[in-house]
Amino acid sequence: MLNSVPPEWMQWTTGTIVFLSTIILLLTGFTIWDMKDPGWSREGYLLPIATTRGDRFFMGLLLTGIYFCLLLAFFGPSAAWTVVVAGVLFIGGAISFF
């Protein structure tokens, strides 16, 4: 159970709050979209397995997280905006091509 909201152990900056809020809004939007217009499984171009819209979105989030960690490890915080742009492209690509 949390003693404080937001928890004290996390560095709550404006960027952290915006990032977390964006992920929550995207997941909520995908949930509402899937309830109104259920998606179907399809095989992607890169992965020959059946995936749904939500699966592809989740894979895009994972790719973006991995890419973000790698860029921060090699280039430091100066690469943060590059990751934001690349993240949007990764998620769009994952939804389209996976």
C-alpha positions as CSV (number, residue, x, y, z in Angstrom):
1,M,0.0,0.0,0.0
2,L,1.3,3.4,-0.9
3,N,1.9,5.9,1.9
4,S,1.8,8.9,-0.3
5,V,0.5,9.8,-3.7
6,P,2.6,10.1,-5.8
7,P,5.0,7.7,-4.1
8,E,8.1,9.3,-2.7
9,W,10.5,6.7,-4.1
10,M,9.9,7.9,-7.7
11,Q,11.3,11.0,-9.3
12,W,8.1,12.8,-10.3
13,T,9.0,15.4,-12.9
14,T,6.8,17.0,-15.4
15,G,8.2,14.7,-18.1
16,T,7.5,11.6,-16.0
17,I,3.9,12.7,-15.4
18,V,3.3,13.5,-19.1
19,F,4.8,10.2,-20.2
20,L,2.8,8.1,-17.7
21,S,-0.4,10.1,-18.5
22,T,0.1,9.6,-22.3
23,I,0.5,5.8,-21.9
24,I,-2.6,5.6,-19.7
25,L,-4.6,7.7,-22.2
26,L,-3.4,5.6,-25.1
27,L,-4.3,2.3,-23.3
28,T,-7.7,3.7,-22.4
29,G,-8.3,4.9,-26.0
30,F,-7.3,1.5,-27.4
31,T,-9.7,-0.2,-24.9
32,I,-12.6,2.1,-25.9
33,W,-11.8,1.6,-29.6
34,D,-11.7,-2.2,-29.2
35,M,-15.0,-2.1,-27.4
36,K,-16.7,-0.1,-30.1
37,D,-15.0,-1.7,-33.1
38,P,-13.5,-5.1,-32.2
39,G,-10.4,-5.8,-34.1
40,W,-9.4,-9.1,-35.6
41,S,-6.2,-11.0,-35.7
42,R,-4.0,-10.8,-38.7
43,E,-0.5,-11.9,-39.7
44,G,2.0,-9.2,-40.0
45,Y,4.7,-8.7,-42.6
46,L,7.6,-9.0,-40.2
47,L,6.2,-11.5,-37.7
48,P,4.4,-14.5,-39.2
49,I,2.1,-14.8,-36.2
50,A,-1.5,-13.7,-35.7
51,T,-1.6,-10.5,-33.6
52,T,-4.4,-8.1,-32.7
53,R,-4.2,-4.3,-32.6
54,G,-3.5,-4.3,-28.9
55,D,-0.7,-6.9,-29.3
56,R,1.0,-4.7,-32.0
57,F,0.6,-1.6,-29.8
58,F,2.2,-3.4,-26.8
59,M,5.1,-4.6,-29.0
60,G,5.6,-1.0,-30.2
61,L,5.7,0.2,-26.6
62,L,8.3,-2.5,-25.8
63,L,10.4,-1.5,-28.8
64,T,10.3,2.1,-27.8
65,G,11.3,1.3,-24.2
66,I,14.3,-0.8,-25.4
67,Y,15.3,1.9,-27.9
68,F,15.0,4.6,-25.2
69,C,17.2,2.7,-22.8
70,L,19.8,2.0,-25.4
71,L,20.0,5.7,-26.6
72,L,20.2,6.9,-23.0
73,A,23.0,4.4,-22.3
74,F,25.0,5.5,-25.3
75,F,24.2,9.2,-25.7
76,G,22.8,10.4,-22.4
77,P,19.8,12.7,-21.8
78,S,20.5,14.7,-24.9
79,A,18.9,12.0,-27.0
80,A,15.5,12.2,-25.2
81,W,13.6,14.1,-27.9
82,T,15.0,11.8,-30.6
83,V,13.5,8.9,-28.7
84,V,10.1,10.6,-28.5
85,V,10.0,11.0,-32.3
86,A,11.4,7.5,-32.9
87,G,8.9,6.0,-30.4
88,V,5.9,7.4,-32.3
89,L,7.4,5.9,-35.5
90,F,8.1,2.6,-33.8
91,I,4.5,2.3,-32.5
92,G,3.1,3.3,-35.8
93,G,5.3,0.8,-37.6
94,A,4.5,-1.9,-35.2
95,I,0.7,-1.4,-35.6
96,S,1.1,-1.4,-39.4
97,F,3.8,-4.0,-40.1
98,F,3.9,-6.5,-37.2
